[in-house]
Amino acid sequence: MTSDLPVGTILDTDDPAQLHASKLNRHTFWCGQSGSGKTYALGVLLEQVLLHTMLPIVVLDPNTDFVKLGSVRDDAGPDGARITDRDIRVLRPGTSGDPLKVRFVDMDIRSRAAILQLDPILDREEFNVMLRTDAVQIDQIDEPLVDVLRRSDEPQFHQIAMRLENLGVTDWDLWAWGRPDVTDVIDQRADATVVDLGSFGTPEEQQATALAVLDHLWAHRDERIGRLVVIDEAHNLCSPAPTTPLERLLTERIVQIAAEGRKYGIWLLLSTQRPSKVHPNAVSQCDNLGLMKMSSASDLAELGDVFGYAPDALLQRSPTFGQGQVLFAGGFTTAPQLVQIAPRLTHEGGSDVAVALR
């Protein structure tokens, strides 16, 4: 099996374009403005990772773009048949199929505090009570935490139950309570696990689920299991100016993984429309670049400053790119190259809304 990933052809030629699979053990930044074909092209790369490597993929999918990663097109050919042999799990909110759930009491204590908007100093009494909710052993009880807390003999537990209700956290459609959750599925190491964040009703549910996944991977980093963690539309989860406690903690975790995760086998692929929309301390840690059409001169200047290995002459061609054209630079390509991306083998989960014609 080749260690190179065929992703298309060299621009304006029929010569094959390839990326080095072995260099996905570095963080990757993938960007392009709306309409550039960014999500489509990323799907091509993920398909080739599935075909040519044993690298588990975890996709945090805020726009429900990759939920059909295992759904092969009719014209995909032999490679499409091989995709169907891969173990691809798609976790979605609700109760059918593989439900996307999170166990609240298994989350990191700081993450639980962020969800409940508790400060360990300003809210020290309630924070201390939350520390003791582990004693409830909710993992053995198949019912909502708030009901268990209200039955407790300790009045302080009733305060936590009230906070859960007042913040609307009990209405979120993600809680597993005592049942299996997203981290159980990730630990099974499927070839690809797509976490459909886009079907949640609130940004807070997206953020809490993403944080549960990343906290779990970080807590088990000493296992050194290589994984490609794709954060699509990364600006939704790693803002340069987070405002809420949950946003701040999630951004902090992503920045920490970007800075320290590589040596533990947690390799990020951050995909977004503009580099300025993602925290700079995450972007600056990326050693691979996939750049599609980008018309903003300021964004291109920022990319040139951060990714010195991308030649300025090629960066400046980005505004002229057609759909599906991409500049690859960095460790996963022998030399910077302009590429026309190959056709997809699988269906896209999301697509543009067509103009209705009479």
C-alpha positions in Angstrom: 0.0 0.0 0.0 1.4 3.4 -1.0 2.1 6.0 1.7 1.1 8.8 -0.7 -2.5 10.0 -0.9 -3.7 10.8 -4.4 -5.8 13.9 -4.1 -6.1 15.2 -7.7 -3.9 16.5 -10.5 -1.3 19.3 -10.7 -3.1 22.4 -11.9 -3.2 22.7 -15.7 -1.7 19.2 -16.2 -2.7 15.6 -16.0 0.1 14.8 -13.6 -1.1 13.2 -10.3 -0.9 15.2 -7.1 -0.2 13.5 -3.9 0.2 14.2 -0.2 2.4 12.3 2.2 0.3 10.3 4.6 3.2 10.0 7.1 3.2 13.8 7.6 -0.3 14.0 8.8 1.4 13.6 12.2 1.6 17.3 12.2 -1.3 19.8 12.6 -2.9 21.0 9.4 -4.6 24.3 8.5 -7.2 24.1 5.8 -8.9 27.3 4.6 -10.9 28.9 1.8 -13.7 31.4 1.5 -17.3 30.4 1.0 -17.8 28.7 -2.4 -14.2 27.7 -2.9 -15.0 24.0 -2.5 -13.2 23.7 0.9 -15.5 21.1 2.4 -15.7 19.1 -0.8 -11.9 19.0 -1.1 -11.5 18.1 2.6 -13.8 15.2 2.0 -11.4 14.0 -0.8 -8.5 14.0 1.6 -10.4 12.1 4.3 -11.5 9.5 1.8 -7.9 8.9 0.9 -6.9 8.7 4.5 -9.5 6.0 4.9 -8.3 4.1 1.8 -4.6 4.3 2.4 -4.0 4.4 6.2 -5.1 2.9 9.5 -5.3 6.3 11.1 -8.5 6.8 13.0 -10.3 10.0 12.1 -12.6 12.0 14.5 -14.6 14.7 12.8 -16.2 17.5 14.8 -18.8 18.6 12.3 -20.7 21.8 13.2 -22.4 22.1 9.8 -23.4 18.4 9.3 -21.2 18.3 6.2 -19.6 14.9 6.7 -22.5 12.7 7.9 -22.5 10.9 4.5 -18.8 10.1 4.6 -19.7 6.4 4.4 -22.3 6.9 1.6 -20.6 6.0 -1.6 -21.5 7.6 -5.0 -22.8 5.3 -7.7 -19.9 6.2 -10.0 -17.2 5.8 -7.3 -15.7 2.6 -8.8 -13.5 0.1 -6.9 -12.2 2.6 -4.4 -15.8 3.4 -3.5 -16.3 -0.3 -2.7 -13.3 -0.2 -0.4 -14.7 2.8 1.4 -17.8 0.7 2.3 -15.6 -1.8 4.0 -14.3 0.8 6.4 -15.8 1.2 9.9 -17.5 4.6 9.7 -19.6 5.7 12.7 -21.9 8.8 12.5 -23.2 10.0 15.8 -26.2 12.3 15.6 -28.5 13.9 18.2 -31.7 11.9 19.0 -32.3 8.2 19.7 -32.1 6.5 16.3 -29.0 5.0 14.8 -25.9 5.9 16.8 -27.1 8.6 19.2 -24.8 11.5 20.1 -24.8 11.7 23.9 -22.5 13.0 26.6 -22.3 11.9 30.3 -22.3 15.1 32.4 -20.6 13.6 35.5 -17.8 12.1 33.4 -16.8 15.4 32.0 -13.8 17.2 33.4 -14.7 19.3 36.5 -13.7 22.5 34.8 -15.9 21.7 31.9 -18.9 21.0 34.2 -18.2 24.3 35.9 -18.1 26.2 32.6 -21.5 24.7 31.5 -23.0 25.7 34.8 -21.2 29.1 34.7 -19.6 28.5 38.1 -16.5 30.3 39.2 -14.5 28.3 41.8 -13.9 31.5 43.9 -16.9 33.7 43.3 -19.3 30.7 43.5 -17.2 28.6 45.9 -20.0 27.0 47.8 -21.9 25.8 44.7 -18.7 24.8 43.0 -17.7 22.7 46.1 -21.1 21.0 46.0 -20.6 20.2 42.3 -17.4 18.5 43.2 -19.4 16.1 45.4 -22.0 15.2 42.8 -19.7 12.4 41.7 -20.9 10.6 44.9 -24.3 10.4 43.4 -23.0 7.6 41.1 -25.2 8.8 38.3 -23.4 6.4 35.9 -25.4 3.6 37.6 -28.8 5.4 37.2 -30.7 5.7 34.0 -32.4 9.0 34.6 -31.7 12.7 34.5 -29.2 14.1 37.0 -31.5 16.8 38.1 -34.1 14.3 39.3 -31.5 12.4 41.3 -30.2 15.6 42.9 -33.6 16.7 43.9 -34.2 13.4 45.7 -31.0 13.8 47.7 -31.2 14.6 51.4 -28.6 17.3 51.0 -30.2 20.8 50.3 -27.0 21.9 48.5 -27.6 19.3 45.8 -31.0 21.0 45.2 -29.1 24.2 44.4 -27.2 22.5 41.6 -30.4 21.0 40.3 -32.0 24.5 40.3 -29.0 26.0 38.4 -29.2 23.2 35.8 -32.9 24.0 35.2 -32.5 27.8 35.3 -29.7 27.7 32.7 -31.8 25.4 30.5 -29.1 22.7 30.6 -31.6 20.0 31.4 -33.3 20.7 28.1 -30.2 20.0 26.0 -30.6 17.0 23.8 -27.1 15.6 24.5 -27.2 14.1 28.0 -26.6 10.3 28.2 -27.0 10.2 32.0 -26.2 6.6 32.7 -26.1 5.3 29.1 -23.1 5.0 26.7 -21.8 8.3 25.3 -19.6 9.7 22.5 -16.4 8.9 24.3 -17.3 5.2 24.5 -17.6 5.2 20.7 -14.4 7.1 20.2 -12.6 4.5 22.3 -13.7 1.8 19.9 -11.3 3.4 17.4 -13.5 3.2 14.3 -11.8 4.2 11.0 -13.8 7.3 11.2 -16.2 8.8 13.8 -18.2 11.7 12.6 -19.7 13.8 15.5 -22.6 15.6 14.1 -22.7 18.9 16.1 -24.8 20.7 13.5 -28.0 18.9 14.4 -28.0 20.3 17.9 -30.4 23.2 18.7 -27.9 25.5 20.4 -24.3 26.5 20.1 -23.8 25.6 23.8 -24.7 22.0 23.0 -22.2 21.9 20.2 -19.5 23.4 22.4 -20.2 21.1 25.3 -20.0 18.0 23.1 -16.8 19.1 21.4 -15.3 19.8 24.8 -16.3 16.4 26.1 -14.6 14.8 23.1 -11.4 16.8 23.3 -11.1 16.6 27.1 -11.4 12.8 26.8 -8.7 12.6 24.2 -6.4 14.8 26.2 -7.0 12.9 29.4 -6.0 9.7 27.6 -3.0 11.3 25.7 -0.5 9.0 27.4 -1.9 6.1 25.5 -0.3 7.7 22.4 -2.9 6.5 19.9 -2.4 8.4 16.7 -5.6 10.2 15.6 -6.5 12.8 13.1 -9.0 15.2 14.8 -10.8 17.2 12.2 -12.4 20.4 13.4 -14.5 21.7 10.6 -15.7 25.3 10.6 -13.1 25.7 13.4 -14.1 29.3 14.0 -17.3 28.0 15.7 -15.2 26.2 18.3 -11.9 28.1 18.6 -12.6 31.8 18.4 -9.8 34.3 18.8 -12.1 36.2 21.2 -14.2 33.7 23.2 -16.8 35.3 25.5 -18.6 32.7 27.6 -16.9 30.4 30.2 -17.7 27.4 27.9 -16.2 29.1 24.8 -13.1 30.1 26.7 -12.5 26.6 28.0 -13.1 25.0 24.7 -10.7 27.4 22.9 -8.1 26.8 25.7 -8.3 23.1 25.2 -7.9 23.3 21.4 -4.9 25.7 21.8 -3.4 23.3 24.3 -3.7 20.3 21.9 -2.3 22.4 19.1 0.7 23.3 21.3 1.3 19.9 23.0 -0.8 17.3 21.3 1.4 16.3 18.4 3.9 14.3 20.5 0.9 12.3 22.0 -0.6 11.5 18.6 -3.5 14.0 18.7 -3.1 15.7 15.3 -5.5 18.5 14.5 -6.8 19.5 11.1 -8.5 22.9 11.5 -10.8 24.0 8.6 -12.2 27.5 8.3 -13.1 30.3 5.9 -10.6 32.8 7.2 -7.4 32.5 9.4 -8.4 35.6 11.4 -11.5 33.8 12.6 -9.5 31.1 14.5 -7.4 31.7 17.6 -3.9 32.6 16.4 -2.2 30.3 18.9 -3.9 27.3 17.2 -3.2 28.4 13.7 0.5 29.1 14.3 1.1 25.5 15.4 0.1 24.1 12.0 2.9 22.6 9.8 0.7 21.8 6.8 -1.4 24.2 4.7 -4.3 23.7 2.3 -5.3 27.0 0.9 -8.2 27.4 -1.5 -9.7 30.6 -3.0 -9.0 33.6 -0.7 -9.8 37.1 -2.0 -8.9 39.1 1.1 -5.5 40.7 0.9 -5.2 41.0 4.7 -5.9 37.2 5.1 -3.3 36.4 2.5 -0.8 38.6 4.2 -1.6 36.9 7.5 -1.1 33.5 5.9 2.2 34.6 4.5 3.4 35.7 7.9 2.3 32.5 9.7 3.2 29.9 7.0 6.6 31.0 5.8 7.0 27.7 3.9 4.3 28.8 1.5 5.8 30.9 -1.3 4.3 34.3 -1.6 4.0 34.0 -5.4 1.7 31.0 -5.0 -0.2 32.6 -2.1 -1.0 35.6 -4.3 -2.6 33.3 -6.9 -5.2 32.3 -4.5 -7.8 35.0 -5.5 -7.8 33.6 -9.0 -8.4 30.0 -8.0 -11.5 28.3 -9.4 -13.6 25.9 -7.4 -11.7 22.9 -6.2 -8.3 24.4 -6.7 -5.9 24.4 -3.8 -2.4 25.3 -2.8 -0.7 22.6 -0.7 2.5 23.5 1.2 4.3 22.3 4.3 5.5 18.9 5.5 2.8 16.8 3.8 4.0 17.7 0.3 7.5 17.4 -1.2 7.3 20.9 -2.6 4.5 23.5 -2.7 2.0 22.5 -5.4 -1.2 23.9 -7.0 -3.8 21.1 -7.3 -7.1 20.6 -9.0 -8.9 18.4 -6.4 -10.2 15.0 -7.5 -13.9 14.0 -7.6 -15.4 12.7 -4.4 -16.1 9.0 -3.8 -18.8 9.8 -1.2 -21.7 12.2 -1.0 -21.5 15.5 0.7 -23.6 16.0 3.8 -24.4 19.6 3.0 -24.7 21.5 -0.2 -25.6 24.9 -1.5 -29.3 25.8 -1.9 -30.2 25.9 -5.5 -32.0 28.9 -7.1 -35.5 27.7 -8.2 -36.1 28.3 -11.9 -39.5 28.7 -13.6 
